Amino acid sequence: MKFYDFLTTPELCGHEFTGETWAAHREVIARLWDGDAHLIPTEYRALACQLLGCETLPEPGEPAEMYLGFGRRSGKTRLEAAAAVHAWAEDYRDKGLALGECATISIHAVDKRQAGVAFGYCEGLIRASPVLSAALLKDPTSSIIESTHQTRIEIFSSNFRSARGYSMPLAVVDECAFLRDEFSATPDIELRRALLPALATLRGRLLVASSLHRRAGLMYEMHRKHFGKAA
């Protein structure tokens, strides 16, 4: 199921993302995440081009990585949580997992407490949906939500070493510009480097969102390299 359809299906997300305040998230960002820029409604296309810095929209095809620069209180963490639950609902057992291995959707943030905010949104969405809650294997712990089809959402630290040894269909990095790590001067860049191999097995994707903070680091570098350049 496409992310846009997931957001707009009452049995899955209820009416959490159907209001007018979510229109840009739903009609632009979700469509871009699905690789369906051509389905963005006419009235939102100018906004989409403005957000991308392009005069033309991308060709069809899901992006392997997406970087979202949001202001505070803009709903970025709730949207990230919805993307995590959307990925969690899929079954990856025939897509390269070893026997007994789980597909892990990782949530990284400044610290585990901050990641727990997104995790709480994930749990809330799952429990509120009769369809999604039926896929729960057991009661979630404070850091893991596991499904009956060997997929889990799990909280991780921002330390790049924590991503080793997992097969991930999706990695979410919240407030990327504010990550810190006593072992690295560029924790956001090192974390991306560590996540890419973990995402490779399941052809996973990377979703990064942050309030903008400084003219350095991963968000700044990705903006410098890709903003205004249609894919």
ZASE-940211 format. One line per field, with one value per residue (C-alpha): residue in three letters; y, z, x; residue number from 1. Coordinates in steps of 0.001 Angstrom, whole numbers, plus 500000, padded with zeros to 6 digits. Each point is the difference from the previous one (the first is absolute). Example, Ala and Ser with C-alpha at 12.3 -4.5 7.8 and 13.67 -1.06 7.14 Angstrom:
% ZASE-940211
resn [Ala	Ser]
c2 [495500	503440]
c3 [507800	499340]
c1 [512300	501370]
resi [1	2]
//
This chain:
% ZASE-940211
resn [Met	Lys	Phe	Tyr	Asp	Phe	Leu	Thr	Thr	Pro	Glu	Leu	Cys	Gly	His	Glu	Phe	Thr	Gly	Glu	Thr	Trp	Ala	Ala	His	Arg	Glu	Val	Ile	Ala	Arg	Leu	Trp	Asp	Gly	Asp	Ala	His	Leu	Ile	Pro	Thr	Glu	Tyr	Arg	Ala	Leu	Ala	Cys	Gln	Leu	Leu	Gly	Cys	Glu	Thr	Leu	Pro	Glu	Pro	Gly	Glu	Pro	Ala	Glu	Met	Tyr	Leu	Gly	Phe	Gly	Arg	Arg	Ser	Gly	Lys	Thr	Arg	Leu	Glu	Ala	Ala	Ala	Ala	Val	His	Ala	Trp	Ala	Glu	Asp	Tyr	Arg	Asp	Lys	Gly	Leu	Ala	Leu	Gly	Glu	Cys	Ala	Thr	Ile	Ser	Ile	His	Ala	Val	Asp	Lys	Arg	Gln	Ala	Gly	Val	Ala	Phe	Gly	Tyr	Cys	Glu	Gly	Leu	Ile	Arg	Ala	Ser	Pro	Val	Leu	Ser	Ala	Ala	Leu	Leu	Lys	Asp	Pro	Thr	Ser	Ser	Ile	Ile	Glu	Ser	Thr	His	Gln	Thr	Arg	Ile	Glu	Ile	Phe	Ser	Ser	Asn	Phe	Arg	Ser	Ala	Arg	Gly	Tyr	Ser	Met	Pro	Leu	Ala	Val	Val	Asp	Glu	Cys	Ala	Phe	Leu	Arg	Asp	Glu	Phe	Ser	Ala	Thr	Pro	Asp	Ile	Glu	Leu	Arg	Arg	Ala	Leu	Leu	Pro	Ala	Leu	Ala	Thr	Leu	Arg	Gly	Arg	Leu	Leu	Val	Ala	Ser	Ser	Leu	His	Arg	Arg	Ala	Gly	Leu	Met	Tyr	Glu	Met	His	Arg	Lys	His	Phe	Gly	Lys	Ala	Ala]
c2 [500000	503493	502373	502465	497285	498913	503536	500384	496590	500370	496389	500652	503593	501051	503714	500980	501339	500946	503570	503170	500550	496768	500811	500832	496951	497763	501412	500929	498160	496684	500070	500749	497201	497626	501117	501333	503668	499830	499364	503206	502043	503015	502445	498585	499749	503498	499261	496721	501762	502650	497362	498191	503149	498724	501151	496418	497139	496752	497064	497008	497856	499749	501962	497899	502946	503010	503032	502297	503376	500882	502762	499178	498781	499161	496368	498474	497407	498840	499657	498029	497742	499375	499082	497583	498308	499831	498117	497870	498760	498372	496397	499630	496290	499118	502946	498871	499481	497121	497387	501521	503497	503004	502938	503017	503491	502181	503365	502181	503348	502276	497515	497034	502201	502124	496897	498775	502817	498602	496500	501043	501346	496664	498033	502329	499552	496226	499636	502333	497917	496634	498917	500925	498916	496517	499728	500520	496935	501072	503081	502559	500650	503515	499740	497230	499351	496574	498595	496501	500084	500602	503749	502337	503693	500681	503033	500527	502539	502443	498137	498620	496752	499115	499345	497107	496484	500829	499629	503121	500814	503542	502177	503208	502736	502718	503447	498978	503424	499666	496545	499675	497288	500229	497717	502036	503653	499187	497528	500601	499246	496965	498698	500174	498135	497270	499743	499549	496428	499099	501187	498148	496471	501002	502929	502185	503738	502868	502721	502971	503043	502868	503566	501893	500952	500637	500315	496689	496336	497542	502174	502883	497770	498311	503373	501333	496988	499317	502964	501420	496958	497944	496243]
c3 [500000	499173	502877	498778	500084	503431	501355	498526	500832	503081	501116	500191	501062	500863	499281	501423	496691	498089	501283	498175	502242	498610	496364	499028	501847	498372	496484	499449	502320	500020	496217	499617	502446	497908	496833	498661	499392	496953	502348	501979	499512	497738	502850	501895	497137	500410	503678	499123	497547	502602	502611	497499	498519	496512	497143	499146	502254	500280	497705	501468	502400	503767	501375	501923	502361	500929	502001	501470	501508	502336	502471	503594	500748	496332	500451	498746	502783	499540	496257	500637	502391	497360	497494	502546	500638	496258	499575	503110	498528	497054	500006	499024	500704	496307	499156	501302	503752	501524	502049	503342	498938	500459	497651	502185	499485	501963	501587	500839	501773	502189	502833	500757	501887	496911	497818	502468	498893	496465	501431	502050	496883	498284	502833	500091	496295	500230	503051	498573	496835	500222	496848	501270	503601	498745	498765	503467	501169	503620	502156	498971	502310	500595	496867	497704	498219	498371	497454	499224	496714	501504	499550	502859	500740	502316	501663	499427	501219	497604	500336	496562	501560	501102	496415	499288	499446	499106	496862	499675	497601	501372	502210	501443	501327	501953	500618	498046	500318	503790	500373	502296	500624	502160	497555	496836	498946	497216	501575	497393	497091	501743	500828	496348	498954	502530	499013	496263	500291	502476	497449	497071	500581	499889	497639	502904	500039	502131	501278	501665	501423	502096	501012	498281	502272	498358	496712	500480	500405	498070	499446	498742	497694	498504	499442	498326	497713	499086	500584	496711	498013	498744	500329]
c1 [500000	501199	500766	497381	497322	501173	499577	496531	498504	497739	500567	503746	500650	496480	499672	503394	501315	496860	499564	500995	503032	501449	499285	503599	501364	497417	499678	503659	502381	498140	499670	503709	500894	497877	501778	496718	500724	497730	497055	500513	496816	500282	499437	503023	502478	501385	500608	501705	502306	500776	500879	502227	501489	499136	497820	499069	498961	502003	499394	498089	501996	500408	502960	502501	500560	497894	501097	497354	500794	497123	499344	499179	496460	499469	499012	503241	500267	496414	500575	503208	498073	497339	502717	501495	496636	499342	503288	499301	496711	501773	501250	503678	500509	500311	502229	503362	499658	501935	498145	499084	501045	497720	499631	500740	498638	502394	499231	503002	499910	502100	499513	497762	497562	499449	499722	497400	497682	499880	499754	496969	498310	500691	498446	497005	499297	500291	497785	497333	499643	498223	501860	503465	499477	499124	503616	501499	501884	500194	499734	502622	502913	501284	502150	498644	496697	500043	497551	498770	501949	503458	500134	500799	500246	502896	501565	503720	502514	501656	503321	500872	501243	496463	498848	502356	498652	496393	497887	497891	497160	499926	502167	498579	502278	498222	501536	503072	501650	500108	501550	502976	502543	503100	501830	499399	500037	497499	497546	497286	502321	501497	496515	498936	503144	499233	496338	500488	501406	497226	497451	501570	498630	496337	500546	499015	499563	501253	497674	501675	498218	501226	499548	502795	502860	503380	501840	501763	499160	497851	496919	502118	502066	496933	498345	503134	500314	496389	497707	498822	501123	497075	500539]
resi [1	2	3	4	5	6	7	8	9	10	11	12	13	14	15	16	17	18	19	20	21	22	23	24	25	26	27	28	29	30	31	32	33	34	35	36	37	38	39	40	41	42	43	44	45	46	47	48	49	50	51	52	53	54	55	56	57	58	59	60	61	62	63	64	65	66	67	68	69	70	71	72	73	74	75	76	77	78	79	80	81	82	83	84	85	86	87	88	89	90	91	92	93	94	95	96	97	98	99	100	101	102	103	104	105	106	107	108	109	110	111	112	113	114	115	116	117	118	119	120	121	122	123	124	125	126	127	128	129	130	131	132	133	134	135	136	137	138	139	140	141	142	143	144	145	146	147	148	149	150	151	152	153	154	155	156	157	158	159	160	161	162	163	164	165	166	167	168	169	170	171	172	173	174	175	176	177	178	179	180	181	182	183	184	185	186	187	188	189	190	191	192	193	194	195	196	197	198	199	200	201	202	203	204	205	206	207	208	209	210	211	212	213	214	215	216	217	218	219	220	221	222	223	224	225	226	227	228	229	230	231]
//
